[in-house]
């Protein structure tokens, strides 16, 4: 048995917030209350710390199979645990892509060996070809939690509509990366002041919000469950809000990097600040924050995208987009959302626990008696300088060297400590 004592227990699902103890046995929380005493239990003193549900990230790239020089499922899971995450959903842009039951089974078998819960989506189309829909029924039966062509946006609206109709038939979720390739120049850099200083045409906001608008209306028409990944443009927030008001069955996410940094970061962090979609302007950040406040943006996801030093050390135009994000996500939320008063701590936790669980209908993201013993203990006031000593294979982060608020002490999954600071 594991006994967690004296922590400030915060559960976004029930809105409980109070000082109490939790008793854990056989992977379950068996009792929540004050002054619990058990003679033979292992005790963690959480005095002065927050006890919350384990974080859930619905958007990670663990690079297995095919690109394990960047990351593999094991190192990705270690990074997740260190970041306070007990459940992650892997994207399908591996090599080969997760388009068949065989490949899906391979990645889920690998994930099952880890100490946290590792899930996966499958591709919407075969090998991301944008045309031939995969076998949704077989992939769902084999364990896929949803479908995405993340990284290769759809250009064929008719095919998107067919995919949505198929998703309705199978009661599943489509997660969409919205960035029209016909409207972009160099991916990963916002088209504007900074891209022009770099001598290139970048990726304009319209490349994102035009596709969000198209697919939000298709979602309204089909009533498919559609999730918009990593919104970056303020206009995208406006579109999602409008479509929700019409009754579209849609949700949206934002990454910590997109509410924490502007396109100016390219000047100081170069390729480590090159992301798809790109970092935008301060005015976009302001709209993203309003979207988080009013519920237009339902959840926060990292888009954890590790790359090697050699790949990121190329000139800006050639370097791949993406950053390692699991180990800094909570602290970025604490520093840029909670500390300035944009969100309460409970609201931040909701965006990182119960709301992501709701998207895929996971039995996770909450603290309750007889519920899963997946939880996080952290110091909400402590400040830590981010170093490049990550559990991930990669250290491609523009936040290295920054002082961020919120330090994780323990991550517990299935009732077992899977990360302990120090």
N, C-alpha and C positions, 0 to 999 in steps of 0.2 A: 504493500500500500504506500501511496505517496500523499502526504499532507502538506498543503500550501496554506500558510498561516499569515494573517494580519495584512493581507494585500487589499488594495482598493479594487474590488471586483466590478468590472464594467461589461455589461452584456447589451449590445445594441439591439438585439432582437426583442428583448423584454423591456429594455431601457432601465434595467436594474443598475444601480450605482451605489455601492456601499462597502464598508470595511467588513470583511468576513473571511472565513476559511473554506477551503475546498478539500474534500477527501476523494482520492482516486484509487480505483482498484479494477484490474482486468480491462483496462482501456476505457473505462467509463467514469464519469463523475458520480459518485454514489451519495454524496451529501454536500450541501452548501449551507453554512450556518456560522454562528458565532461560537468561539471558544470550543471548537472540536478538539477532542483529545483521544488519541489512540496510541497505545503503548508501543506497538511494534512497527509503526509507520516511519518511513523516511520523511524528514521534515525539511521543507524549504521555507525560510522566513522571508516573506515578501513585504515586510514593513517599508512604507514609504514608496512602494512601487505599484504600478498598474498591473492587474491580472485581467487579461482580455482573451477572447477567442483567438485561436491561431489564425494568422492572416491567410487570405486566399488570393492567389494571382491567376487570373484566367488568360494570361498572355505571356508565355515564355518560349524562348528558343533554346533548346538544350542540344541541338546540332547532331543528335544521334538518331539514325545512322548517317554516315557519309562525311561529316565535318568535325570529327571528334578531336582534331587538333585545336579547335576553338573552345569546345566544351563537350562534355558527355553527360549522360543522365545522372551519373553518380556525382560528379563535381557540381552540376547544376542543382541537385538536391541538397548538397552540402551548403551551397550559397543560399538556397532558399531557407534552410533551417537557421542559418546564421542571421538572416534577415527577418526572422520571426514568422515565416510562412510554413504552414503545415499541409497545405494543398496547393498544387499548381496544375495548370492545364498547358500542355505543350502544343505549339503550332506544328503544322504538317509540312513545312517547306524544308524537309530533310532530303537526303540523296540516298536511296530513292524517296520520293514523296510518299506520305502516308495516304496512298490511294487504293491500297488493296488490304484485304484481311491479313495476309501474310506479314506485311510490313507493320500494320497496326499491332498485330500480336507480338511481333518482335519488340517494339518499343514498350508496350505495356508489360511484357514479361520482364524487361530490364527495369522498368519503373517499379515493379512490385518488389524488387529486392531492396529498395531504399527505405529509409526510416520515416519518410514523409509520404503523403498520398500524391502519386504522380498520375495524372490523367492525360488524355490526348484527344484532340480533334482529328478528323480526317479531312482530306481535300474535298472541295465541292465538285471540282472537275478533275478528270484523269490527268495526273502529272501537271496540273495547273494549265492545261491547254485552253481553258476558257470555253470549251465547246461540249465536251463529252462528260455528262454527269456521272459521278461514281455510283456504286451500288449502295445507296443509303441504308437499305434494310439490313444487308449483310454486315456493313461496317458498324451500325448501331448494335446489332446482336453480338458483335465481337468486342464491344466495349467503348466505341467512340462516344464522346459526350456531346458532340456537335460537329459542325463542318465550317471550314474556312479556306479561302484561297489567299490567305494573308501574304502580302508582298507582291502579288500579281493581280492587280485590280481588274475587275470585269469591264470590258469595253462593249460587250454585246448585251444590251438591255433585255432583249428577248430571252436570252439564256439565263439572265438573272431572275426574270419572272418565272421561268420554268423551274429553276432551283428553289425559289420560294414556294411554289406550288407543291413541289416534292417535299419540302420541309414541313409544310402544313399536313400533308398526308401522313408523315411519320412523327409529327409532333416534336420536332427538333429545332435547334437554333442554328442560324447562319450568322457567322461573325465576319464582317466585311472591312477590308482595308480600302479606304476611299481616296484615290489619288489618280486622276485621269492622266495616263501617260501621253496622251496627245496634247495636253496643255502644259507639260513640264519641260524644263530644260535640264539642268544638272540636278538630279535628285539629291535630297539631303540638305540643301541650302535654300532658305527662303528667298524668293525672288523679290529683291528690293535693294535697300541701301548697301547691305553687306555683300550680297552676291555681285552687285555692280562694282564694288571696290575690288572684288576678287576677279573681275573681268569676265564674269559668266552670267548667263541667264539661269536663274534658279527655278524652284518649284513654287508657283504662285498659290495663294489661298484658294483661288477659284478652282484650281484642279481638285481640291478636296471638297469644297462645299457644293459644287455643281453635281458631283457624284452622290454626295449625301442626299441632296434634294431629289435626284432621280430615284434612288433606291428607297428613300423614305416614302415616296409616293407609291412605288411598287409594293412596298410593305403594307401600306394602307389599303391598296387594292386587293392584295392576296390575303391580308391578315396573318402573314407569316411572322414568326418571332425572329426579329432581325436585330443584331447587336453591332453597333458602329464602334470600330476599334480606334484607339488613340486619336481622338479629336485634337486638332491643333489650331484651327481657325475660328475666330469669334463668330463668323457668319454660320459656321457649321452648328454652333450651339443654338443660334436663332432658328435654323431650319429644323433641328431635332425638336426644339420646344414647340414649334408650330405643328409639326407632324403629330406629336403626342397629343396636342390639343384637338386634333381632328380624329383621334382614336387609333392611330397606328400603334401596333404592338411592338414597339422598339425600345431599346436601351442603348446607352453610350458609356464609353470609358474615356478617361484621360490619364496620361502617364505623369509621374512626379516631375520628370524633366520638363514637360511642356507647361507646367504651372510654376516652375522654379527659375527658368532661364529664358532669355530672349535670344534672338539671332545674333546679338552682339557677342555672344560667347564664342562664335566662330573665330573672332579676332584674337582671343586669348587662348582658346583651347583647341583651335584648328580642327583636325579630323575627329577628335574625341567629342566634339559638339555637332558632328554631322549625323543627322538622324532622318529617318523616313517615318512620318512626315517631318519636315524640318521645324526647328525652333522658330517661332514667329516673333511678333512685336509685343510690346507691353500692353497695347490695347487688346490684343488677343488674349493674353493672360488674364486681364481683367474680366473679359467675358467668360472665359473658362471657369474662373472662380465664382462668378454669379451663377453659372450653370451647375456647379457643385452645390451652391447654397440653396437653389430653388428646386433641386432634384432633376433638372434636365439631364445632367450627367449623373448616372447612377452609381458608378464605381470607379475605382482607381486600379490600374493594372500597369505592370512595369515595362512590358515589351523588352524584357531582358534579352539583349542581343550581343553576346560576346564575340570579339574578334581578336586575333593575335596582334602583338606589337608590330610585327612586320607588315601586316595588312594595313594597320592604322598609320604607320609611319610613312606611307606613300604620300605624294602630293595630294592636296585636298580633293581635286577632281577625281582622282583614281581611287582614293580610299573608300572602303565600304561604309555604309551608314549603320548606325546602331551603337548602343552602349550597354555595359553590364549594369543591371539596375536593382537586383533583388536585395542587395545588402545595404542600400541607402534609402530604400523607398519609404519606410516608416519615418525615418529622421527627416526626410525632405517634406513629408506631410506635416510633421510636428513643427518644423522650422518655418515653412512658407505658408501654411494654412492655419494651424492652431495658434502658434505664438503671436501672429499679427491680429488674431481675432476673426479671421474669415470663416472658420469652422470651429465648432466646439470639439473637444476630444472625442466625445461620443459620436458626433457626426463623421469625423475622420474614420473612426473604427467601423462605423456602419458601411462606409464606402470601401473598406478593405476586408470586411468579414461577412456580415449577413447579406449584403447586397450581391456580392459575387457568388455566394452560395445559392442565392435565389435564382440567378441567371441559369445555372445548370442543375438546379434542384438537388444540390448536394445536402446530405445530412451533416452539416458542418456550419461554422460561422456563428455559433451561439454557445452559451454556458448555461447548463441546466442539469438538475439531477436526472440520472439515467441517460444523459446525453454524452456525446463523444468527448474524451479527455484530450482534446487538441487545444492547446492554449499557449499564451505568450505572457511573459513577465518582463516588464521594462520600466526603466526610470524615465519618466516624462520630462524631468527637469535637467538631467545631466547633459553635458555637451561633450562632443567627441570630435577630434580632428580626423577627417577621413584620410586614410593612407591607401596605398596600392596593395596592401596585404589582404587580398580578397580570398575567400574560399573557392570562388570561381577560378577557372583556368585563366580568365581574362581580367585585365584591369583597365579597360578602355572606358573610363568615366571622366566627365568634365568636372566632377565634384571632388576629386582628389585634392587635398589641401584645404578644403573648406571645413569650418566648424559648424556642425549640425547638432540640433537638440533632439534628445531621445536616444537612449542607449539600452539595447536589449540585454537582459540578464539571463533568461532561460527561454528556450523553445521546447515545448512538450507535445509529443504526438503519440496517440494511442496509449497515453498514460506514461510514456517513457521520455526521459530527458534526451533530446536529440541535439541540443546545443546549449552550452553553458559558457558565459563570458569568462575569459581567462583560462 
